[in-house]
Amino acid sequence: MSKPKRIGVLTAGGDCPGLNAAIRGVGKTAIVEHGMEVIGFTAGYSGLINKEYVELDEHSLSGILTLGGTILGTSREKPFKMGEGDPNKPELIVQNYHDLGLDCVVCIGGNGTMKTAAKLSDLGINVIGIPKTIDNDVWGTDVTFGFDSALGIATEAIDRLHTTANSHQRAMVIEVMGHHAGWIALYAGMAAGGDIILVPEIDFSIGAVCKRIEKRFEDKKPYSIVVVAEGIKVPKKGMTAAQFVTENIQLFTGIETRETRLGYIQRGGSPSPMDRILATRYGAFAAELIAKGEYGNMVAMKGNKLEAVGLKEVGGKLRLIEPGNNMVRKARNMGISFGDE
Ligand code: F6P
């Protein structure tokens, strides 16, 4: 009989709901279905550099499906970005990989994590990537886990702003996360009836935003909900997106305007049912790829089908809202403004 495969799992980058579901999905499938041994590196790539890990078995992988965050911890460590005096981190990783007798490392993370995973693959390490992030901006897959949970939280928050906006006849500005991408703003704005949605991918003018709000007042719609992605271009240094938009609406329209920044609330807590399922499916598929020896890939969802996409193709790219995006078109057709007309 051949020696069982031994794999390492790590979670890197910002945490998000569903990480534990993915760890459980890959770990349990690897152990139960394929008889592999599994270890978990702590604090992202730092654990791989410093050889810090825990053994994972069926017992330790139980009871974690619904937990937010990551039982392994995470960090934004980028092993290929070395400062002066740093040890040769990629070299340490390769050495640790061999010392620990690993057959593969499963890297669960966003764009940065996939980029690093692709570079490790170039160094001869067997790697599989699993895409996560609330931002939903990993290239090569239709969807990342974490997004649906964040969307649910953002949507509920915007729903709750409607009452104050209506009662006080105010403009309410809410800033959501997304880094360089506007997916959370677009989807939450659509789901919660935003009147204006500002995303980094569509250039806006504050004049057009104010005009739309004034027009709504004239049309006897005395309140407005403005959903703003954190990554929009803010012409004033040191100001957040929400601050800039709020201050300018108040200044130019005279309409009472309030801001809300949702922040890390969007990344916290238990994953939504859809994220639990997606993360579990990604994890299970990753274990299957390892069993077949199909390394150097990221698991991805295309349509409703799981696929393997080469990490080389993914690394360094972002999936952003494209011009002509169908959802944007539908929103415009309903009178929602993107601040560009
Ligand atoms: O990538 C997820 C995300 O929450 C982004 O939406 C946000 O810009 C960033 O992480 C915040 O990062 P940090 O946790 O380092 O503050």
Residues whose N, C-alpha, C, O or C-beta is under 5 A from the ligand:
A	BS01	F6P	G14 T133 D135 M177 G178 H179
